Amino acid sequence: MAGLFDGTKWERPVTCERCEQSRTACRCPRNAAGAIKLPRDQPARVRREKRDGRVVTVVTGLDPVASDLPALLKAFRTALGVGGTVKDGTIALQGDHRDALVARLRALGYPAKAAGG
């Protein structure tokens, strides 16, 4: 993006509005549009579903670009000792772990709620 002072002695690199570092060094979570999307701005919903007669815990509402869903899945799988997958921007874990996931998401700063019955 060309700025008003490009090529002059007043030229400054574009910095992040949150951490004040250059955009290339910034590690703030951003959505697909480039806006900062913190965990507190992503309301997570955790629900139970039955798939082929088995119970699956599904986490929705997280931004797939701003949140590192594969890393979250790995942390949940390791902590709970279950299998799971990331598909279409949702995290699915085998078994009924709704309460444990809500607690873990809240500890990470996400406003998580249990959904469904």
Secondary structure, 3 states (H helix, E strand, C coil): CCCCCCCCCCCCCCECCCCCCECCCCCCCECCCCCECCHHHCCCEEEEEEECCEEEEEEECCCCCCCCHHHHHHHHHHHHCCCEEEECCEEEEECCCHHHHHHHHHHCCCCCEECCC
